Amino acid sequence: MTSPFIDRASLVADLERYAAVWPMEADVVAQFLALAADPADPYVRERLDGHFTGSAWLVNAAGTHLLMTHHRKLDRWLQLGGHADGDRDLAAVALKEAEEESGLTDLVVEGAIFDLDRHWIPERNDVPGHWHYDVRYVVRATGSEDFAISDESHALAWREIAPMLDDPPTDPSILRMAVKWVSKHA
């Protein structure tokens, strides 16, 4: 097992590279760096002061469409993703969640951190409200794009990315990622 110090150093380096690409997000990066430096394990969901999650900006092979989930618990259209549950490789977490939630195989993670988002998760049943520090990666479908809906979703849908830029009901973090994607792939 890799030591937490090495894991922390790797994440810190990845976050610093992200900050160099997206300097306007320095405040968000600082929040993620503070969590990474916290001695309490930020990779487990039991840490209710906030914990890391991993998400997938899951695009089709052509890069024109995003697979979105109508999230069962949050009742909103979002990207696929979930808890790290102790895994310190957040890119692997994003890939695993994309596979589990979509039923797709032949998925690949492309590149470094694509986006960061700190968002509040409301209280549900016996779990108090808490912060998710979501580290997001581009994941591309390289095989069949015929998905299967998991227990975590009401529905899944491939949505064309470019029109999201002019769709006011789009979740703000999805819109931010769509802007990033279109700006690099136009």
Beta strands, then each sheet from edge to edge (+ up, - down):
strand 1: 51-59
strand 2: 65-71
strand 3: 77-78
strand 4: 80-83
strand 5: 107-121
strand 6: 130-141
strand 7: 153-160
sheet 1: 4+ 1- 6- 5+
sheet 2: 3+ 2- 7+
end
